[in-house]
Amino acid sequence: MPHQDRTTAVGRPRVEVDNEQAAKLAELGCNDREIAGILGIGEATFRRLKNRDEEFVAALEKGRANLNVKLRRMQIEMALSGSVPMLIHLGKAVLGQGVPKSEEAKESPLAKFLPRAETIKTLPPSDDIKSD
């Protein structure tokens, strides 16, 4: 059996990525596939990096958190400048002013009959019914 030199690398070389660039791409809203493409690595390699490299994951999380903060800041600025749709959205999302999920599910049983009732109103009167 041949002697194997332990100083020679076996397999593919270790992939080095720029965590700062990955964070900036995440901050722009790029998804994992886009970030992998720009970094010049395959999606499988990207997934392995996410599973093995805590610093890489932290960079992605920081970038995405920065994006969320920027978006939230813009939403609040729009609401404070008087944007009614944004005020409604933030009221529901932040202040819980939307219709509770349990109430949405409790739709009136008559609601499904209302369209039929409107149709019935427009029918001509029946000869069987005497009017005063």
C-alpha positions as CSV (number, residue, x, y, z in Angstrom):
1,M,0.0,0.0,0.0
2,P,1.5,3.4,-1.0
3,H,2.4,5.9,1.7
4,Q,0.1,8.9,1.6
5,D,1.7,12.3,2.2
6,R,-0.5,14.1,4.8
7,T,0.6,17.5,3.6
8,T,-1.2,17.2,0.3
9,A,-4.8,18.3,0.2
10,V,-7.4,15.8,-0.8
11,G,-10.6,17.0,-2.5
12,R,-11.7,20.4,-3.5
13,P,-10.0,23.5,-2.1
14,R,-11.8,25.3,0.7
15,V,-14.2,28.0,-0.6
16,E,-13.5,31.5,0.7
17,V,-16.2,34.0,0.5
18,D,-16.4,37.7,1.3
19,N,-18.7,37.9,4.3
20,E,-19.0,41.7,3.9
21,Q,-20.1,41.4,0.3
22,A,-22.6,38.7,1.3
23,A,-24.0,41.0,4.0
24,K,-24.4,43.9,1.5
25,L,-26.2,41.6,-0.9
26,A,-28.5,40.4,1.8
27,E,-29.2,44.0,2.8
28,L,-30.2,44.7,-0.8
29,G,-32.8,41.9,-0.5
30,C,-31.0,39.3,-2.6
31,N,-32.2,35.8,-1.9
32,D,-29.7,32.9,-1.3
33,R,-29.6,31.8,-4.9
34,E,-28.7,35.4,-6.1
35,I,-26.1,35.8,-3.4
36,A,-24.5,32.5,-4.3
37,G,-24.4,33.5,-8.0
38,I,-22.8,36.8,-7.3
39,L,-20.3,35.2,-5.0
40,G,-19.5,32.7,-7.7
41,I,-20.4,29.6,-5.8
42,G,-23.1,26.9,-6.4
43,E,-26.3,26.7,-4.4
44,A,-25.1,23.4,-2.7
45,T,-21.9,25.1,-1.6
46,F,-23.9,28.1,-0.4
47,R,-26.0,25.7,1.8
48,R,-23.0,24.0,3.1
49,L,-21.5,27.4,4.1
50,K,-24.7,28.3,5.9
51,N,-24.5,25.0,7.8
52,R,-20.8,25.2,8.7
53,D,-19.7,28.9,8.9
54,E,-21.3,30.8,11.7
55,E,-19.6,34.1,10.6
56,F,-21.1,33.7,7.2
57,V,-24.6,33.1,8.7
58,A,-24.1,36.1,11.0
59,A,-23.2,38.3,8.0
60,L,-26.4,37.3,6.1
61,E,-28.5,37.8,9.2
62,K,-27.0,41.3,9.8
63,G,-27.6,42.3,6.2
64,R,-31.2,41.1,6.3
65,A,-31.8,42.8,9.6
66,N,-30.4,46.1,8.2
67,L,-32.8,45.8,5.3
68,N,-35.7,45.3,7.7
69,V,-34.7,48.4,9.7
70,K,-34.5,50.5,6.6
71,L,-37.9,49.4,5.4
72,R,-39.5,49.9,8.8
73,R,-38.0,53.4,9.0
74,M,-39.4,54.3,5.5
75,Q,-42.8,52.9,6.4
76,I,-42.9,55.0,9.6
77,E,-41.8,58.1,7.8
78,M,-44.5,57.6,5.2
79,A,-47.1,57.0,7.9
80,L,-46.0,60.1,9.8
81,S,-46.2,62.2,6.6
82,G,-49.9,61.3,6.3
83,S,-50.0,58.2,4.1
84,V,-53.4,56.7,5.0
85,P,-52.7,53.2,3.6
86,M,-49.4,53.1,5.5
87,L,-51.1,54.2,8.7
88,I,-53.7,51.4,8.3
89,H,-51.0,48.9,7.5
90,L,-48.9,49.8,10.5
91,G,-52.0,50.0,12.7
92,K,-52.7,46.4,11.8
93,A,-49.1,45.1,11.8
94,V,-47.7,47.0,14.8
95,L,-50.6,47.9,16.9
96,G,-52.8,44.8,16.4
97,Q,-55.7,46.9,15.1
98,G,-56.8,44.4,12.4
99,V,-59.6,42.0,12.6
100,P,-58.6,39.1,14.8
101,K,-58.2,35.8,13.0
102,S,-60.9,34.1,15.1
103,E,-63.4,36.7,14.0
104,E,-62.5,36.4,10.3
105,A,-63.4,32.7,10.5
106,K,-66.7,33.5,12.1
107,E,-68.3,34.8,9.0
108,S,-72.1,35.2,9.2
109,P,-73.9,32.1,7.9
110,L,-76.2,34.4,6.0
111,A,-73.4,35.8,4.0
112,K,-73.5,33.0,1.4
113,F,-77.3,33.6,0.9
114,L,-77.1,37.4,0.4
115,P,-76.3,37.2,-3.3
116,R,-79.3,34.9,-3.8
117,A,-81.5,37.3,-1.8
118,E,-80.5,40.2,-4.1
119,T,-81.4,38.1,-7.1
120,I,-84.8,37.2,-5.6
121,K,-85.7,40.9,-5.0
122,T,-85.4,41.5,-8.8
123,L,-87.7,38.7,-9.9
124,P,-91.2,39.8,-11.1
125,P,-94.0,39.3,-8.7
126,S,-95.7,35.9,-8.8
127,D,-99.3,35.6,-9.8
128,D,-99.9,33.3,-6.8
129,I,-99.2,36.1,-4.4
130,K,-102.0,38.7,-3.9
131,S,-100.9,42.2,-3.2
132,D,-103.1,44.7,-1.3
